[in-house]
Amino acid sequence: MPRPCKRRCVESLPGVIDFKPRGIPMHALQEVYLAFDGYEALRLSDLEGLDQAAAAERMGVSRQTFGRILGAARRTVTRAIVEGMALRVEGGNVRLADAPEPELETEQTIQGRRSPK
């Protein structure tokens, strides 16, 4: 049995979760999903300009795991742009950075749909 996925620390949730091509109704578009950890990886790496080691430390994961999260997030966003799909940011096994560490028995995470591979 594989080891359970480690919770990723995110500093904030996005203010907007849906992105789509202009002029096409949302119901007419196929959607892809970007998990909150992918959103955070893109924010730390591409917006804040952190190297992978520093960004991984802020998310509480290894550098290798951060690299995998970042690569998957970039593929998801690129696919949405190139194929004209709607992009929804939601779900994932994350916790907010400013939230206190929850007890094991009462842990609450922000979970939702994961994008299909």
ABEGO torsion letter per residue (X at the ends): XBBBBBBBBBABBBABABBBBBGBBAAABBBBBBBAAAAAAAAAAAAAGBBAAAAAAAAGBBAAAAAAAAAAAAAAAAAAAAAGBBBBBBEEBBBBAABBBBBAAABBBBBBBBBBX
